[in-house]
Amino acid sequence: MRDITVLSGGHGGSKFISGLLHGISAGRLPGIGEDARVTVIANTADDLWMHGVKVCPDLDTVMYTLGNGFDHERGWGRKAETWSIKEELEAYGVPGTWFGLGDRDIATHLVRTQMLEAGFSLSQVTAALCDRWLKPVWGDRVQLLPMTDDRVETHVAVKDENSPSGLSVVHFQEYWVRLRAGVPVEKLVFVGQDESKPGPGVMDALLQSDLVIVPPSNPVVSVGTILGVPGIREGLVATSAPVVGISPIISGHHVRGMAEQMLAAIGVDATAAGVGLHYGTRGSGGVLDGWLVDTADADAVPSLTDSGLKAAAVPLWMSSEDATADIAAAAVELVTR
């Protein structure tokens, strides 16, 4: 196998991809050569305009992580970051400083915004940014694609006693960063999703891959929004490549983020089995051939296999690149043995 496609959100997806690439380079993935190419289709429904610049959190997290510029200690943004601009905005009393834009990070958003305003598409802008971050490290072996060039945004409805409807709607980033996912989700609204179309190269990546991986990203607001772009789900169903996923839920809890809140909002059990069955098998209208769960959730394997999925239980904590490479190897073995 030479061509691998990954559907990714931000932190969990990028961490998995880093371990996947480590495993490929070390020759630790069965049947995959050290020259294998990885195409990442990234969620863009988290994108927003903030302080006049276009911010693409998941695209940037993947780009910074694979380009050795991500702050792993903080868990987001650029390493060696400073905050002078944010402090000045706060001093002026500018709204929206709950979303922290670091001095280094804001340069990326300025370049992106200038290029978008000059008429370049998000895919073209992303390719230009990756010339700095990915090319020097990976050459042509890694490609980062936005799921769409169209505007798609996730909005979250929460209870609001002061609203005539009893609800107020906030951008997903405001729910996650300002509200810290601390209030129940009443409804999710995916603005522009139904009218969007896959970005350039996305369908080719799916249909021409030797393997497609759904990493442990949020199944609703990361992978779910990618699958919600018309045509992408159909591409996963149609591809001749095996499609394997890794559970983001271990022992009934998300490892990081707010998957539990999002799953509750769409009526899906926040369990390894619940998410696997939510994605479903390609033989019955779903998108997966195989689903990895953690050893703590080994009792879920029988119900998953009964549904038609290949399933196995292995350690899923991405505690190191070696551990993550082992997860990737197990995923490959599950759907190719």
Protein Blocks (a to p, Z undefined) as FASTA:
>chain_A
ZZdcddddfklmmmmmmmmmmmmmnopaghiafkbccdddddfklgcceehiacdfklmm
mmmmmnopacfknopajehiafklmmmmmmnopghilpccdfklmmmmmmmmmmmmnopa
fklmmmmmmmmmmmmmnommbccddfbfbdcddddddddfkbmnlpacddfklmmmmnoo
paccfbdcdehklmpccdehklmmmmmpcbdcddfbdfklmmmmmmmpghjlmmmmmpmb
dcddddfbeghiafbhjklmmmmmnopacbfklmmmmnopaklopabfbdcddfklmmmm
mmmmmnopacddddfbdfbfklmmmmmmmmmmmmmZZ
